[in-house]
Protein backbone atom coordinates (compact mmCIF):
# COMPACT_ATOMS: atom_id res chain seq x y z
CA UNK A 1 0.00 0.00 0.00
CA UNK A 2 2.91 2.32 0.84
CA UNK A 3 4.23 1.88 -2.71
CA UNK A 4 0.89 2.51 -4.35
CA UNK A 5 0.10 5.57 -2.24
CA UNK A 6 3.24 7.22 -3.58
CA UNK A 7 1.83 7.03 -7.11
CA UNK A 8 -0.39 10.01 -7.88
CA UNK A 9 -3.80 9.34 -9.42
CA UNK A 10 -4.21 5.90 -7.86
CA UNK A 11 -6.62 5.65 -4.97
CA UNK A 12 -5.86 2.86 -2.53
CA UNK A 13 -7.53 1.35 0.52
CA UNK A 14 -6.64 -1.57 2.78
CA UNK A 15 -9.28 -3.42 4.75
CA UNK A 16 -8.36 -5.92 7.44
CA UNK A 17 -11.07 -8.43 8.34
CA UNK A 18 -9.25 -9.27 11.55
CA UNK A 19 -11.82 -7.41 13.69
CA UNK A 20 -15.01 -8.92 12.24
CA UNK A 21 -17.16 -6.84 14.63
CA UNK A 22 -17.39 -3.10 15.32
CA UNK A 23 -15.75 -2.42 12.00
CA UNK A 24 -16.61 1.29 11.92
CA UNK A 25 -13.02 2.30 12.64
CA UNK A 26 -11.66 -0.11 10.04
CA UNK A 27 -14.11 1.25 7.47
CA UNK A 28 -13.02 4.82 8.28
CA UNK A 29 -9.36 3.86 7.77
CA UNK A 30 -10.31 2.03 4.56
CA UNK A 31 -11.92 5.08 2.93
CA UNK A 32 -9.25 7.50 4.15
CA UNK A 33 -7.15 7.31 0.98
CA UNK A 34 -10.03 6.42 -1.31
CA UNK A 35 -11.59 9.86 -1.18
CA UNK A 36 -15.19 8.72 -0.72
CA UNK A 37 -17.64 9.25 2.13
CA UNK A 38 -17.78 6.99 5.16
CA UNK A 39 -20.97 4.89 5.06
CA UNK A 40 -23.47 5.07 7.92
CA UNK A 41 -22.42 2.93 10.88
CA UNK A 42 -25.89 1.39 11.09
CA UNK A 43 -25.31 -0.48 7.85
CA UNK A 44 -24.12 -4.06 7.83
CA UNK A 45 -20.53 -4.46 6.76
CA UNK A 46 -21.25 -5.70 3.25
CA UNK A 47 -23.79 -2.92 2.76
CA UNK A 48 -21.23 -0.30 3.77
CA UNK A 49 -18.60 -1.81 1.49
CA UNK A 50 -21.14 -1.91 -1.31
CA UNK A 51 -21.79 1.80 -0.83
CA UNK A 52 -18.05 2.54 -0.97
CA UNK A 53 -17.60 0.56 -4.19
CA UNK A 54 -20.66 2.26 -5.71
CA UNK A 55 -19.07 5.65 -5.01
CA UNK A 56 -15.78 4.46 -6.50
CA UNK A 57 -17.60 3.12 -9.55
CA UNK A 58 -19.18 6.50 -10.15
CA UNK A 59 -15.77 8.12 -10.09
CA UNK A 60 -14.14 5.29 -12.10
CA UNK A 61 -10.53 6.34 -11.60
CA UNK A 62 -7.65 3.88 -11.02
CA UNK A 63 -8.15 2.24 -7.63
CA UNK A 64 -6.51 -0.55 -5.68
CA UNK A 65 -8.41 -2.30 -2.88
CA UNK A 66 -6.51 -4.61 -0.54
CA UNK A 67 -8.35 -7.07 1.70
CA UNK A 68 -6.37 -8.74 4.45
CA UNK A 69 -7.05 -11.69 6.81
CA UNK A 70 -9.69 -12.89 4.35
CA UNK A 71 -10.28 -16.10 6.27
CA UNK A 72 -12.00 -13.97 8.94
CA UNK A 73 -14.36 -12.22 6.49
CA UNK A 74 -17.31 -14.45 7.47
CA UNK A 75 -20.51 -13.48 5.69
CA UNK A 76 -18.72 -10.68 3.85
CA UNK A 77 -16.94 -13.38 1.81
CA UNK A 78 -20.15 -13.75 -0.13
CA UNK A 79 -20.15 -10.04 -0.96
CA UNK A 80 -16.49 -10.20 -2.03
CA UNK A 81 -16.94 -13.22 -4.27
CA UNK A 82 -20.39 -12.62 -5.67
CA UNK A 83 -20.44 -8.85 -5.92
CA UNK A 84 -17.02 -7.21 -5.77
CA UNK A 85 -15.04 -9.76 -7.80
CA UNK A 86 -17.81 -10.22 -10.37
CA UNK A 87 -17.83 -6.44 -10.84
CA UNK A 88 -14.14 -6.60 -11.77
CA UNK A 89 -14.96 -7.90 -15.23
CA UNK A 90 -16.30 -4.51 -16.27
CA UNK A 91 -14.48 -2.31 -13.77
CA UNK A 92 -11.20 -1.95 -15.68
CA UNK A 93 -10.20 0.90 -13.35
CA UNK A 94 -10.23 -1.40 -10.32
CA UNK A 95 -7.69 -3.90 -9.01
CA UNK A 96 -8.28 -6.05 -5.93
CA UNK A 97 -5.68 -7.86 -3.85
CA UNK A 98 -6.89 -10.45 -1.34
CA UNK A 99 -4.54 -11.87 1.27
CA UNK A 100 -5.16 -14.49 3.90
CA UNK A 101 -4.79 -18.08 5.01
CA UNK A 102 -7.73 -18.75 2.70
CA UNK A 103 -8.53 -16.77 -0.47
CA UNK A 104 -11.40 -17.01 -3.00
CA UNK A 105 -11.23 -19.96 -5.37
CA UNK A 106 -11.10 -18.65 -8.94
CA UNK A 107 -11.66 -21.94 -10.73
CA UNK A 108 -15.20 -22.05 -12.05
CA UNK A 109 -15.93 -18.52 -10.85
CA UNK A 110 -17.43 -15.91 -13.18
CA UNK A 111 -14.47 -13.64 -12.50
CA UNK A 112 -11.84 -16.32 -13.18
CA UNK A 113 -10.92 -14.73 -16.52
CA UNK A 114 -9.77 -11.52 -14.86
CA UNK A 115 -8.04 -13.17 -11.88
CA UNK A 116 -4.33 -13.72 -11.52
CA UNK A 117 -3.22 -17.07 -10.09
CA UNK A 118 -2.98 -17.16 -6.29
CA UNK A 119 0.49 -16.72 -4.90
CA UNK A 120 1.33 -19.13 -2.11
CA UNK A 121 3.78 -17.38 0.19
CA UNK A 122 6.55 -19.60 1.47
CA UNK A 123 8.78 -19.12 4.46
CA UNK A 124 12.11 -17.52 3.52
CA UNK A 125 15.04 -19.93 3.43
CA UNK A 126 18.23 -19.41 5.51
CA UNK A 127 19.97 -17.96 2.45
CA UNK A 128 17.20 -15.33 2.16
CA UNK A 129 17.51 -14.48 5.84
CA UNK A 130 21.29 -14.29 5.42
CA UNK A 131 20.93 -11.73 2.62
CA UNK A 132 18.51 -9.75 4.76
CA UNK A 133 20.59 -10.00 7.93
CA UNK A 134 23.77 -8.88 6.18
CA UNK A 135 22.13 -5.53 5.50
CA UNK A 136 22.19 -4.89 9.24
CA UNK A 137 25.12 -7.10 10.36
CA UNK A 138 27.82 -7.16 7.69
CA UNK A 139 29.89 -9.71 9.64
CA UNK A 140 27.05 -12.26 9.79
CA UNK A 141 27.89 -15.86 8.79
CA UNK A 142 25.56 -18.15 6.88
CA UNK A 143 26.10 -20.94 9.44
CA UNK A 144 24.90 -18.62 12.21
CA UNK A 145 21.77 -17.84 10.25
CA UNK A 146 21.16 -21.54 9.60
CA UNK A 147 21.47 -22.20 13.34
CA UNK A 148 19.10 -19.31 14.08
CA UNK A 149 16.52 -20.62 11.58
CA UNK A 150 16.73 -24.04 13.15
CA UNK A 151 16.40 -22.77 16.73
CA UNK A 152 13.55 -20.39 15.83
CA UNK A 153 11.76 -23.24 14.02
CA UNK A 154 11.66 -20.95 10.97
CA UNK A 155 9.34 -18.42 12.71
CA UNK A 156 9.52 -15.31 10.56
CA UNK A 157 8.63 -12.83 13.31
CA UNK A 158 11.51 -14.06 15.49
CA UNK A 159 14.02 -14.14 12.65
CA UNK A 160 12.96 -10.67 11.53
CA UNK A 161 13.51 -9.49 15.10
CA UNK A 162 16.90 -11.16 15.32
CA UNK A 163 18.23 -10.25 11.90
CA UNK A 164 16.40 -6.97 11.29
CA UNK A 165 17.56 -3.42 12.04
CA UNK A 166 16.87 -3.55 15.79
CA UNK A 167 18.24 -7.04 16.38
CA UNK B 1 23.64 -8.86 23.89
CA UNK B 2 25.91 -10.48 21.33
CA UNK B 3 24.49 -12.52 18.48
CA UNK B 4 25.72 -15.71 20.13
CA UNK B 5 23.88 -14.81 23.32
CA UNK B 6 20.74 -14.12 21.32
CA UNK B 7 21.07 -17.57 19.79
CA UNK B 8 21.33 -18.96 23.31
CA UNK B 9 18.03 -17.28 24.17
CA UNK B 10 16.47 -19.08 21.22
CA UNK B 11 18.14 -22.34 22.18
CA UNK B 12 16.73 -22.09 25.70
CA UNK B 13 13.22 -22.09 24.22
CA UNK B 14 13.85 -25.66 23.01
CA UNK B 15 11.41 -25.21 20.17
CA UNK B 16 8.50 -24.61 22.56
CA UNK B 17 6.16 -22.19 20.69
CA UNK B 18 5.31 -20.15 23.82
CA UNK B 19 8.92 -19.86 24.95
CA UNK B 20 9.94 -18.90 21.42
CA UNK B 21 7.33 -16.12 21.44
CA UNK B 22 8.72 -14.85 24.75
CA UNK B 23 12.27 -15.03 23.39
CA UNK B 24 11.28 -12.17 21.06
CA UNK B 25 11.73 -9.90 24.09
CA UNK B 26 15.38 -10.94 24.48
CA UNK B 27 16.00 -10.44 20.77
CA UNK B 28 14.37 -7.01 20.66
CA UNK B 29 15.76 -5.64 23.93
CA UNK B 30 19.21 -7.15 24.38
CA UNK B 31 20.46 -4.11 26.33
CA UNK B 32 17.60 -3.98 28.82
CA UNK B 33 18.38 -5.05 32.42
CA UNK B 34 17.23 -8.60 33.25
CA UNK B 35 14.44 -7.38 35.57
CA UNK B 36 12.91 -5.15 32.93
CA UNK B 37 13.16 -7.88 30.30
CA UNK B 38 11.43 -10.25 32.66
CA UNK B 39 8.64 -7.71 33.26
CA UNK B 40 8.28 -7.30 29.52
CA UNK B 41 7.98 -11.06 29.04
CA UNK B 42 5.19 -11.06 31.65
CA UNK B 43 3.53 -8.21 29.76
CA UNK B 44 3.76 -10.11 26.48
CA UNK B 45 2.20 -13.19 28.08
CA UNK B 46 -0.58 -11.02 29.55
CA UNK B 47 -1.12 -9.25 26.22
CA UNK B 48 -1.72 -12.67 24.69
CA UNK B 49 -4.76 -13.24 26.90
CA UNK B 50 -7.15 -10.90 25.03
CA UNK B 51 -7.58 -10.72 21.26
CA UNK B 52 -6.18 -7.21 21.32
CA UNK B 53 -4.44 -5.02 23.84
CA UNK B 54 -3.77 -1.37 24.56
CA UNK B 55 -2.14 0.41 27.50
CA UNK B 56 -5.38 0.47 29.53
CA UNK B 57 -6.03 -3.25 29.04
CA UNK B 58 -2.43 -4.06 29.87
CA UNK B 59 -2.62 -1.98 33.06
CA UNK B 60 -5.86 -3.73 34.06
CA UNK B 61 -4.41 -7.17 33.40
CA UNK B 62 -1.18 -6.64 35.28
CA UNK B 63 -2.59 -4.44 38.04
CA UNK B 64 -0.19 -1.61 37.25
CA UNK B 65 -0.57 2.12 36.75
CA UNK B 66 -1.70 3.62 33.46
CA UNK B 67 1.76 5.13 33.03
CA UNK B 68 3.44 1.75 33.46
CA UNK B 69 0.89 0.32 31.04
CA UNK B 70 1.84 2.89 28.43
CA UNK B 71 5.56 2.15 28.83
CA UNK B 72 5.08 -1.60 28.49
CA UNK B 73 2.66 -1.23 25.57
CA UNK B 74 5.17 1.02 23.78
CA UNK B 75 7.91 -1.54 24.31
CA UNK B 76 5.70 -4.40 23.14
CA UNK B 77 4.96 -2.53 19.93
CA UNK B 78 8.62 -2.98 18.94
CA UNK B 79 8.23 -6.75 18.93
CA UNK B 80 7.69 -8.31 15.52
CA UNK B 81 5.23 -10.70 17.15
CA UNK B 82 2.92 -7.77 18.00
CA UNK B 83 1.06 -5.97 15.21
CA UNK B 84 -1.26 -2.94 15.11
CA UNK B 85 -5.01 -3.56 15.34
CA UNK B 86 -6.59 -0.33 14.03
CA UNK B 87 -10.14 -1.70 14.21
CA UNK B 88 -9.78 -1.69 17.99
CA UNK B 89 -8.13 1.70 18.38
CA UNK B 90 -5.16 3.72 17.24
CA UNK B 91 -2.91 2.39 19.99
CA UNK B 92 -4.34 -1.14 20.00
CA UNK B 93 -2.28 -4.11 18.94
CA UNK B 94 -2.50 -7.86 18.98
CA UNK B 95 -0.07 -10.69 19.47
CA UNK B 96 0.14 -12.80 16.30
CA UNK B 97 -2.49 -15.50 16.41
CA UNK B 98 -0.15 -18.51 16.53
CA UNK B 99 1.99 -16.98 19.26
CA UNK B 100 -1.07 -15.77 21.17
CA UNK B 101 -2.67 -19.18 21.25
CA UNK B 102 0.62 -20.83 22.23
CA UNK B 103 1.12 -18.37 25.10
CA UNK B 104 -2.46 -18.83 26.33
CA UNK B 105 -2.16 -22.61 26.21
CA UNK B 106 1.13 -22.51 28.05
CA UNK B 107 -0.23 -20.21 30.76
CA UNK B 108 -3.36 -22.35 31.19
CA UNK B 109 -1.27 -25.51 31.55
CA UNK B 110 1.70 -24.30 33.61
CA UNK B 111 0.30 -21.34 35.57
CA UNK B 112 -3.40 -22.09 35.70
CA UNK B 113 -4.14 -19.78 38.66
CA UNK B 114 -2.45 -16.86 36.93
CA UNK B 115 -4.27 -17.70 33.69
CA UNK B 116 -7.61 -17.59 35.49
CA UNK B 117 -6.65 -14.36 37.25
CA UNK B 118 -5.68 -12.70 33.98
CA UNK B 119 -8.86 -13.98 32.31
CA UNK B 120 -10.95 -12.66 35.22
CA UNK B 121 -9.29 -9.25 35.02
CA UNK B 122 -9.81 -9.16 31.26
CA UNK B 123 -13.50 -10.03 31.69
CA UNK B 124 -13.85 -7.32 34.31
CA UNK B 125 -12.23 -4.78 31.99
CA UNK B 126 -14.80 -5.44 29.25
CA UNK B 127 -17.80 -6.04 31.54
CA UNK B 128 -19.47 -2.65 31.17
CA UNK B 129 -18.67 -2.05 27.52
CA UNK B 130 -21.80 -2.67 25.46
CA UNK B 131 -20.18 -2.90 22.02
CA UNK B 132 -20.42 -6.26 20.30
CA UNK B 133 -16.64 -6.75 20.24
CA UNK B 134 -16.42 -6.07 23.97
CA UNK B 135 -19.34 -8.38 24.82
CA UNK B 136 -17.63 -11.17 22.91
CA UNK B 137 -14.35 -10.44 24.65
CA UNK B 138 -16.11 -10.38 28.03
CA UNK B 139 -17.77 -13.78 27.67
CA UNK B 140 -14.63 -15.27 26.11
CA UNK B 141 -12.66 -14.43 29.26
CA UNK B 142 -15.51 -15.28 31.65
CA UNK B 143 -15.58 -18.79 30.20
CA UNK B 144 -11.94 -19.18 31.20
CA UNK B 145 -12.17 -17.45 34.57
CA UNK B 146 -15.49 -18.78 35.93
CA UNK B 147 -16.66 -21.46 33.49
CA UNK B 148 -19.87 -22.62 35.17
CA UNK B 149 -21.29 -19.15 35.82
CA UNK B 150 -20.16 -18.06 32.38
CA UNK B 151 -22.07 -20.93 30.75
CA UNK B 152 -25.32 -19.43 32.10
CA UNK B 153 -24.19 -15.95 31.07
CA UNK B 154 -23.46 -17.22 27.57
CA UNK B 155 -26.94 -18.74 27.37
CA UNK B 156 -28.38 -15.34 28.27
CA UNK B 157 -26.08 -13.41 25.89
CA UNK B 158 -26.92 -15.66 22.96
CA UNK B 159 -30.64 -15.32 23.72
CA UNK B 160 -30.34 -11.51 23.98
CA UNK B 161 -28.48 -11.38 20.70
CA UNK B 162 -30.84 -13.67 18.87
CA UNK B 163 -32.48 -11.51 16.23
CA UNK B 164 -31.23 -8.25 17.73
CA UNK B 165 -27.61 -7.92 16.56
CA UNK B 166 -25.96 -8.02 13.17
CA UNK B 167 -25.43 -11.62 12.07
CA UNK B 168 -21.71 -10.78 11.76
CA UNK B 169 -21.60 -10.29 15.52
CA UNK B 170 -23.08 -13.71 16.28
CA UNK B 171 -20.67 -15.22 13.79
CA UNK B 172 -17.79 -13.40 15.49
CA UNK B 173 -18.98 -14.78 18.83
CA UNK B 174 -18.97 -18.26 17.30
CA UNK B 175 -15.42 -17.72 16.00
CA UNK B 176 -14.21 -16.72 19.47
CA UNK B 177 -15.98 -19.70 21.06
CA UNK B 178 -14.61 -22.08 18.45
CA UNK B 179 -11.14 -20.87 19.35
CA UNK B 180 -11.80 -21.85 22.99
CA UNK B 181 -13.31 -25.24 22.19
CA UNK B 182 -10.50 -26.09 19.75
CA UNK B 183 -7.84 -25.16 22.26
CA UNK B 184 -9.30 -27.60 24.80
CA UNK B 185 -9.69 -24.90 27.45
CA UNK B 186 -13.38 -25.53 28.09
CA UNK B 187 -15.02 -28.32 30.03
CA UNK B 188 -18.49 -29.38 31.16
CA UNK B 189 -21.25 -26.74 30.89
CA UNK B 190 -18.90 -24.11 29.47
CA UNK B 191 -18.02 -26.50 26.63
CA UNK B 192 -21.66 -27.49 26.20
CA UNK B 193 -23.01 -23.93 25.87
CA UNK B 194 -20.12 -22.77 23.71
CA UNK B 195 -20.76 -25.73 21.39
CA UNK B 196 -24.48 -24.93 21.27
CA UNK B 197 -23.74 -21.30 20.30
CA UNK B 198 -21.36 -22.46 17.58
CA UNK B 199 -23.96 -24.90 16.27
CA UNK B 200 -26.67 -22.21 16.20
CA UNK B 201 -24.29 -19.94 14.27
CA UNK B 202 -23.96 -22.70 11.67
CA UNK B 203 -27.75 -23.07 11.49
CA UNK B 204 -28.13 -19.30 11.10
CA UNK B 205 -25.73 -19.43 8.15
CA UNK B 206 -27.86 -22.19 6.64
CA UNK B 207 -25.00 -24.61 7.23
CA UNK B 208 -27.20 -27.05 9.12
CA UNK B 209 -25.43 -30.00 7.50
CA UNK B 210 -22.29 -29.06 9.40
CA UNK B 211 -24.11 -29.60 12.69
CA UNK B 212 -25.30 -33.07 11.71
CA UNK B 213 -24.66 -35.70 14.34
CA UNK B 214 -23.22 -33.02 16.63
CA UNK B 215 -26.75 -32.16 17.76
CA UNK B 216 -27.24 -35.66 19.22
CA UNK B 217 -23.84 -35.49 20.95
CA UNK B 218 -24.77 -32.16 22.51
CA UNK B 219 -28.11 -33.56 23.67
CA UNK B 220 -26.30 -36.46 25.32
CA UNK B 221 -23.77 -34.13 26.93
CA UNK B 222 -26.62 -31.94 28.24
CA UNK B 223 -28.32 -35.03 29.73
CA UNK B 224 -25.06 -36.23 31.28
CA UNK B 225 -24.52 -32.83 32.88
CA UNK B 226 -28.16 -32.54 33.99
CA UNK B 227 -28.51 -29.20 32.18
CA UNK B 228 -32.20 -29.09 31.19
CA UNK B 229 -32.08 -25.72 29.34
CA UNK B 230 -29.18 -27.01 27.25
CA UNK B 231 -31.03 -30.25 26.58
CA UNK B 232 -34.04 -28.25 25.35
CA UNK B 233 -31.75 -26.26 23.06
CA UNK B 234 -30.06 -29.41 21.78
CA UNK B 235 -33.45 -31.00 21.01
CA UNK B 236 -34.41 -27.86 19.13
CA UNK B 237 -31.14 -27.92 17.25
CA UNK B 238 -31.70 -31.57 16.39
CA UNK B 239 -35.18 -30.65 15.15
CA UNK B 240 -33.68 -28.05 12.82
CA UNK B 241 -31.15 -30.56 11.48
CA UNK B 242 -33.81 -33.21 10.90
CA UNK B 243 -36.17 -30.73 9.29
CA UNK B 244 -33.41 -29.59 6.93
CA UNK B 245 -32.95 -33.27 6.03
CA UNK B 246 -36.67 -33.54 5.25
CA UNK B 247 -37.30 -35.90 8.19
CA UNK B 248 -40.36 -34.05 9.37
CA UNK B 249 -41.76 -36.69 11.74
CA UNK B 250 -38.44 -37.00 13.56
CA UNK B 251 -38.07 -33.22 13.62
CA UNK B 252 -41.52 -32.93 15.17
CA UNK B 253 -40.54 -35.46 17.83
CA UNK B 254 -37.38 -33.47 18.68
CA UNK B 255 -39.32 -30.19 18.90
CA UNK B 256 -41.95 -31.87 21.07
CA UNK B 257 -39.24 -33.09 23.45
CA UNK B 258 -37.76 -29.60 23.53
CA UNK B 259 -41.19 -28.13 24.15
CA UNK B 260 -41.83 -30.41 27.12
CA UNK B 261 -38.58 -29.34 28.75
CA UNK B 262 -39.08 -25.66 27.92
CA UNK B 263 -42.63 -25.72 29.29
CA UNK B 264 -41.47 -27.33 32.52
CA UNK B 265 -38.65 -24.79 32.92
CA UNK B 266 -41.01 -21.87 32.27
CA UNK B 267 -43.48 -23.20 34.84
CA UNK B 268 -40.75 -23.75 37.41
CA UNK B 269 -39.46 -20.21 37.01
CA UNK B 270 -42.38 -18.04 35.84
CA UNK B 271 -40.54 -14.74 36.39
CA UNK B 272 -37.68 -15.75 34.08
CA UNK B 273 -38.54 -14.11 30.76
CA UNK B 274 -35.72 -16.00 29.04
CA UNK B 275 -37.47 -19.31 29.71
CA UNK B 276 -40.68 -17.95 28.17
CA UNK B 277 -38.77 -16.66 25.15
CA UNK B 278 -37.32 -20.14 24.66
CA UNK B 279 -40.78 -21.66 24.99
CA UNK B 280 -42.19 -19.28 22.36
CA UNK B 281 -39.30 -19.98 19.99
CA UNK B 282 -39.79 -23.75 20.30
CA UNK B 283 -43.52 -23.40 19.68
CA UNK B 284 -42.77 -21.42 16.51
CA UNK B 285 -40.50 -24.18 15.26
CA UNK B 286 -43.05 -26.82 16.11
CA UNK B 287 -45.76 -24.82 14.30
CA UNK B 288 -43.55 -24.61 11.23
CA UNK B 289 -42.90 -28.36 11.04
CA UNK B 290 -46.56 -29.17 11.74
CA UNK B 291 -47.55 -26.85 8.91
CA UNK B 292 -45.04 -28.54 6.59
CA UNK B 293 -46.68 -31.87 7.49
CA UNK B 294 -50.11 -30.46 6.64
CA UNK B 295 -51.26 -30.60 10.27
CA UNK B 296 -52.71 -27.15 10.03
CA UNK B 297 -54.95 -27.26 13.12
CA UNK B 298 -52.10 -28.25 15.43
CA UNK B 299 -49.79 -25.78 13.71
CA UNK B 300 -52.31 -23.00 14.30
CA UNK B 301 -52.57 -23.97 17.96
CA UNK B 302 -48.82 -23.89 18.51
CA UNK B 303 -48.43 -20.61 16.62
CA UNK B 304 -51.24 -19.00 18.64
CA UNK B 305 -49.69 -20.06 21.92
CA UNK B 306 -46.33 -18.69 20.80
CA UNK B 307 -47.91 -15.40 19.77
CA UNK B 308 -49.70 -15.12 23.12
CA UNK B 309 -46.41 -15.60 24.96
CA UNK B 310 -44.67 -13.05 22.75
CA UNK B 311 -47.46 -10.55 23.36
CA UNK B 312 -47.30 -11.12 27.10
CA UNK B 313 -43.52 -10.70 27.07
CA UNK B 314 -43.85 -7.62 24.89
CA UNK B 315 -46.09 -6.08 27.52
CA UNK B 316 -43.47 -6.75 30.19
CA UNK B 317 -40.44 -5.78 28.15
CA UNK B 318 -40.80 -4.12 24.74
CA UNK B 319 -37.39 -5.35 23.59
CA UNK B 320 -38.31 -8.98 24.06
CA UNK B 321 -41.18 -8.84 21.59
CA UNK B 322 -38.81 -8.86 18.61
Interface residues (C-beta under 8 A of the other chain):
Chain A: X16 X18 X19 X20 X21 X22 X23 X25 X26 X29 X44 X45 X72 X74 X75 X76 X137 X140 X144 X147 X148 X151 X152 X153 X155 X156 X157 X158 X160 X161 X162 X164 X166 X167
Chain B: X3 X6 X7 X10 X11 X13 X15 X17 X20 X23 X24 X27 X28 X78 X79 X80 X81 X85 X86 X87 X88 X89 X94 X96 X99 X131 X132 X133 X136 X166 X167 X168 X169 X171 X172 X175 X205
